Amino acid sequence: MREIRTWLRFAAVIWGMIYVISLSFILYPIVSHAFWRKWIHKHWARYMVWAVGAKLEINTTLGKNYIQPNTMFAQNHISWLDTLVMSSVHCVNYVGKVEMLKWGLIRNVIKSGGTVFINRKNKRELVTANKKIAAVLADGWGWAYFQKEQLVMGRKFCHFMLQSLKRQ
């Protein structure tokens, strides 16, 4: 029985990826970004969290609004599920390395999630990235950042060092 459940979850994840990749090429170019994030991305992220069998426990003082305007979320990066879990609860944009634009089929999915891309090899690009992040916040969207100091499981949050937000 456990093996059957595992295969069904695997099939559900594959279906979820086929669904969002297809929509990212067909629907994303013609609908508004707000519509995509609230009605496609959010429900897809929730579906994917369900498909892998994750159980969510949500403790927040922010309320139940999916879009939290002008809010920055600092997160520990524990697994590949982090962005899906956060996107299933709150609408956030991430900063990602520019190399992600070369990731073939999932490139549109990443772009449709509101990712701000940065070339980490070019320090001058930090100013441009900061302006893009400021525009995201000014447009009323939330923003999330994975801190890079260290990873800790559980409730402890590590020291947060955000080089890209230092004054230029």
Secondary structure, 3 states (H helix, E strand, C coil): CHHHHHHHHHHHHHHHHHHHHHHHHHCCCCCCHHHHHHHHHHHHHHHHHHHCCCCCCCCCCCCCCCCCCCCEEEECCCCCCHHHHHHHHCCEEEEEEHHHHHCHHHHHHHHHCCCEEECCCCCCHHHHHHHHHHHHHHCCCEEEEECCCCCCCCCCCCCCCCHHHCCC
